[in-house]
Amino acid sequence: TGKGPQANHVHNCFEGPYLFGINSVADLEYYFENCEIAGAVSAIMIIPWRKCFKPFPVALVPTCLRFNQIQIKDVWNRTLDKCVDSIKNVFGCTPIGWASDGCTVRVPIQWYSMSTVDKRGHMVDNIPLDHSILTIHHASIGLRAYQSNRDGTVRDVHMQDCFHVVKCAVCVLLSPTRDPTLNHRINADLILQAVFLDHQLGDIQDYTFNLAKSELFTKADIEYKDRMNVLIAQRYISVRIQNKLDLIMQQEGGAKYTSTREYLRILCQFRMMFYAVKIPFRERVKYCGHILTFMFGWYHWIKESKFYTLKTHFVTMQTFRHMVLSCNSWLLTLKTAREYFPPHAVISDHLDCSRLGSNDCELLFSMLSGFGSIEAGKRDGNVMELERLMGCHLTMYQNSGDRSTGQVPLGGRKREYDPDQRSMIEDENLLGFVEKEVEVFGTFDDAYINQLLDEGVNLGRQALMRCNALPNKFYHVGRFFDYSIL
């Protein structure tokens, strides 16, 4: 890697073969090893949501990070064609969508390909000739995918990374330019008070932040300037902290903290939709309806208000879109898996929702950086060094144990000893989900899914009422979940 493109070569990484005169594989290897083609690499990985397959990288692409939507779509189409030609013959499956990590270039492509209407409310007619619409027939589900009429394969179910969405949603609370409000302020300092109580410090008024930081806490416990730290985000939304908030709310004037409590609840549910171990899928479908209703209700309440604005008193629109996109795609993935497996198949044995996102790409780059410091003597390698390291990664990963089945991975730990996993199991135990239930795909027909979504919508409505922030538009359900506004 190098410093990136020069002013006279804006897209050096795309024009490289022509600038350097590459005519053979040997030329390519030479220039990848010695020339400054781009400042970064983009990884393309195949991440199966079936537990019997492991994620694996298929390409590392030099990039200057100045790509546009047309170039991204071209890369997607070429990769998809290659996967259909090669990988389907080996694994018998095809990609159903693309996952990204908050990329402002990729997200609009994901959104448009799943939309039913444009910003003016007009129908988007971009359905391939040999495909039909795949969706959940419910008022809270407005994004769609496509299903081939010839072979039944599904496409355009796109994802945002769950961890990234949660981090951004917590980051809003700590932003100096935003003051998220749902009748009352959603208060980050209140969450820190709950963290204090979680350490059994007694009366919170007896402690200042500086005293607590110097005497009782590590920097990671209390210092929240690193706003994109996933461990801090997970801790803030944990059930333990929510329970401490309940104690604070029992005090005089505690009702004004209801908005903070409800916001943390939906963030915790969002995380559990993807990473829960024992929470049944019927509850996760309810979570999906609850989250969408709460977020859209908050959006419309701000829009109807004369005193608040979306720019200051709401989450960022990017976070809102990512959460909506992920909830829709989670449900469409459940329906897609239902089409692939027999009715008696156990859902938790086949569908791994923790893979629905780009977190495996993050793990790949973390591995490349770690091994790079060992093999190449530096954390930043050139393209050929990264290619060799990726080959080592594939060899090690394919020969390591599968954490989802309780085996010990090479250079890692069993899943139940992973800090993230232990945190999730603790939250599930506090919510009363002690044993894993057996659920089969045949139970989740469209009627049952709609019934569960209705229950989730009612839970979201009740949450808005507890916040005294139920918008008038809620009673026009057909317009309430209006995706064209996004």
ABEGO torsion letter per residue (X at the ends): XBAEBBAABABAAAAAAAAAGBABAAAAAAAAAABBABABBBBBBBBBABAABBBBBABBBBBAGABBAAAAAAAAAAAAAAAAAAAAAAAGBBBAEBBBBGBAAAAAAAAAAABABBAAGBBBBABBAABBBBBBBBAABABBBBBBAAAGBBBGBBBBBAAAAAAAAAAAAABAABBBBBGBBBBAAAAAAAAAAAAGAEBAAABBAAAAAAAABBAAAABAABAABAAAAAAAABAAAAAAAAAAAABBGAAAAAAAAAAAAAAAAAAAAAABAABBAAAAAAAAAAAAAAAAAAAAAAAABAABBAAAABBBAAAAAAAAAAAAAAAAAAAAAAAABBAABBAAAABBAAABEAAAAAAAAAAAAAAAAAAAGBABBBAAAAAAAAAAAAAAAAABBBAAAGBBBBGBBBAAABAAAAAAAAAAAAAGBABBBBBBAAABBAAAAAAAAAAAAAAAAAAAAAAGABBAAAABAAAABBAAAX
